[in-house]
Structure formats: C-alpha cells, structure tokens
Amino acid sequence: MKQEIQIQKTIDANLTEENGPALNLKRFQVQKEERGVYYFENGNYTLARGESQFTKKKAALYSK
C-alpha cells in the first residue's frame, strides 16, 4: 500500500520545463503555465520564487 506525501521544495527560480528533473520527479511534464506558475501532475512550481508544492506516493512502512 502507498501513502501520499505532501512536499514543499525550493529550487532555483526561473527553471524551464527541461529543468524539471531538479524536482526529482519521474515523468515531469508541464500541463499548463498560468501567471508565472507551471502546473504539472500532482503539483505546481512558481517561476519567480522557485517554490514547488507537489504530492508524491511512497510505499508505506509497516511495523508490528
């Protein structure tokens, strides 16, 4: 079972779509750009500030 994790990350400002791997996301693809914000699957990236917010799925660890 996987759980969703909310991630907020600040990287270099004004990156282009080709620099998306800086977020460490597989299959990064900008779906739309609006008012200086890139929107992609499960998140967004603000060009001017370099701030990104996204959801990532990670395998849940179980302990007994």
Secondary structure, 3 states (H helix, E strand, C coil): CEEEEEEEEECCCCCCHHHHHHHCCCCCCEEEEECCEEEECCEEEECCCCEEEEEEEEECCCCC
